[in-house]
């Protein structure tokens, strides 16, 4: 039986009250502080002041715990709007914000669909907003937006981590590479790249994300209007 349907053990107030919500909250706090490597059933049990074996009455494996953590964060992803475009934009922006608030989420996005109650509620809201779109197009549209967001946030989180590791923010990193790029572009082998690097507007992550999302939504609008 999946964790979503499996009943919890009867509450035992001694030595400490426990339920899946407390377990998941403790795991999220560990992951927010130190990443997914800081999450294990033993470490969560220690944070809760209980023995590790007690957690197995609620959660059978770390994979189940990760599924519960991701679903808990889906409660923060609440797409809203009056049109399908507004809802898809809200889906993208709230997913991105959740990943910024919980960096570890970027490592778990994608793959098989999440089927927990909060993820299903999110999916219901998005699919309902696409009422009127041909049924065969609904899931490809949602998947395209999810794929865009996953790729964008993973790139942004990777940049954050690189900044922490190297001590160089994006601007200082670009400056450090400047002489190399100037020498390389001076060879004339990369004229298109040279033009873009020198002449194009350099947008920050927020503008880049929203502009790319606009391109995607424009394409979706063109397709479904047919």
Secondary structure as the mmCIF struct_conf table of DSSP 4:
data_model
#
loop_
_struct_conf.conf_type_id
_struct_conf.id
_struct_conf.beg_label_comp_id
_struct_conf.beg_label_asym_id
_struct_conf.beg_label_seq_id
_struct_conf.end_label_comp_id
_struct_conf.end_label_asym_id
_struct_conf.end_label_seq_id
TURN_TY1_P TURN_TY1_P1 UNK A 3 UNK A 5
BEND BEND1 UNK A 6 UNK A 6
HELX_LH_PP_P HELX_LH_PP_P1 UNK A 7 UNK A 11
BEND BEND2 UNK A 14 UNK A 15
HELX_RH_AL_P HELX_RH_AL_P1 UNK A 20 UNK A 34
HELX_RH_3T_P HELX_RH_3T_P1 UNK A 36 UNK A 38
HELX_RH_AL_P HELX_RH_AL_P2 UNK A 41 UNK A 48
TURN_TY1_P TURN_TY1_P2 UNK A 49 UNK A 49
BEND BEND3 UNK A 50 UNK A 50
HELX_RH_AL_P HELX_RH_AL_P3 UNK A 52 UNK A 55
TURN_TY1_P TURN_TY1_P3 UNK A 56 UNK A 58
BEND BEND4 UNK A 60 UNK A 61
HELX_RH_AL_P HELX_RH_AL_P4 UNK A 62 UNK A 74
TURN_TY1_P TURN_TY1_P4 UNK A 75 UNK A 76
BEND BEND5 UNK A 82 UNK A 83
HELX_RH_AL_P HELX_RH_AL_P5 UNK A 84 UNK A 101
BEND BEND6 UNK A 102 UNK A 102
HELX_RH_3T_P HELX_RH_3T_P2 UNK A 103 UNK A 107
TURN_TY1_P TURN_TY1_P5 UNK A 108 UNK A 108
BEND BEND7 UNK A 110 UNK A 112
HELX_LH_PP_P HELX_LH_PP_P2 UNK A 113 UNK A 114
BEND BEND8 UNK A 116 UNK A 116
HELX_RH_AL_P HELX_RH_AL_P6 UNK A 117 UNK A 129
TURN_TY1_P TURN_TY1_P6 UNK A 130 UNK A 132
BEND BEND9 UNK A 133 UNK A 133
HELX_RH_AL_P HELX_RH_AL_P7 UNK A 135 UNK A 166
BEND BEND10 UNK A 167 UNK A 167
HELX_RH_AL_P HELX_RH_AL_P8 UNK A 170 UNK A 185
TURN_TY1_P TURN_TY1_P7 UNK A 186 UNK A 188
BEND BEND11 UNK A 189 UNK A 189
HELX_RH_AL_P HELX_RH_AL_P9 UNK A 191 UNK A 199
BEND BEND12 UNK A 200 UNK A 200
HELX_RH_AL_P HELX_RH_AL_P10 UNK A 205 UNK A 224
TURN_TY1_P TURN_TY1_P8 UNK A 225 UNK A 225
#
